């Protein structure tokens, strides 16, 4: 997945919450802009809990329709 703003392929998943719900926010690791909200499946939950940078190659095991 590529950032539409800076074309980086590195991203990070972090927890973002409002008063009633927690989301997994995918942000560009280079420029920090929002990419999308990820579904709360095990792979993305683990990434959000680890809070580190990932690249597209590290998420190849995630089904394509879920990752897009």
ZICOR-V134058 format. One record per residue. N is the residue number from 0. RES is the residue in one letter. PSI is psi in whole degrees, 0 to 359 (none if undefined). D_LAST is the distance of its C-alpha to the last C-alpha in Angstrom with 1 decimal. Layout:
N & RES & PSI & D_LAST
N & RES & PSI & D_LAST
//
This chain:
0 & X & 133 & 7.7
1 & X & 142 & 10.7
2 & X & 131 & 12.5
3 & X & 344 & 13.5
4 & X & 317 & 16.9
5 & X & 358 & 18.2
6 & X & 13 & 16.0
7 & X & 147 & 16.0
8 & X & 4 & 13.6
9 & X & 137 & 14.9
10 & X & 168 & 13.6
11 & X & 150 & 14.9
12 & X & 131 & 14.2
13 & X & 152 & 17.1
14 & X & 137 & 18.4
15 & X & 134 & 19.1
16 & X & 152 & 21.5
17 & X & 195 & 23.5
18 & X & 342 & 26.6
19 & X & 354 & 25.0
20 & X & 148 & 21.5
21 & X & 134 & 19.6
22 & X & 158 & 15.9
23 & X & 112 & 13.9
24 & X & 126 & 13.4
25 & X & 121 & 11.4
26 & X & 152 & 13.8
27 & X & 131 & 14.7
28 & X & 340 & 17.5
29 & X & 308 & 19.5
30 & X & 348 & 19.8
31 & X & 2 & 18.7
32 & X & 154 & 16.8
33 & X & 136 & 14.0
34 & X & 306 & 10.4
35 & X & 172 & 9.0
36 & X & 131 & 10.1
37 & X & 150 & 8.7
38 & X & 151 & 9.9
39 & X & 69 & 13.4
40 & X & 165 & 13.4
41 & X & 314 & 15.8
42 & X & 314 & 13.9
43 & X & 325 & 12.5
44 & X & 316 & 16.0
45 & X & 319 & 17.7
46 & X & 317 & 16.0
47 & X & 322 & 16.9
48 & X & 328 & 20.4
49 & X & 331 & 20.9
50 & X & 60 & 19.9
51 & X & 172 & 19.7
52 & X & 144 & 17.8
53 & X & 159 & 15.2
54 & X & 168 & 14.0
55 & X & 323 & 11.2
56 & X & 332 & 14.0
57 & X & 349 & 14.6
58 & X & 20 & 11.3
59 & X & 335 & 11.7
60 & X & 346 & 12.9
61 & X & 130 & 9.8
62 & X & 139 & 8.9
63 & X & 316 & 6.2
64 & X & 335 & 5.6
65 & X & 322 & 5.6
66 & X & 340 & 3.8
67 & X & none & 0.0
//
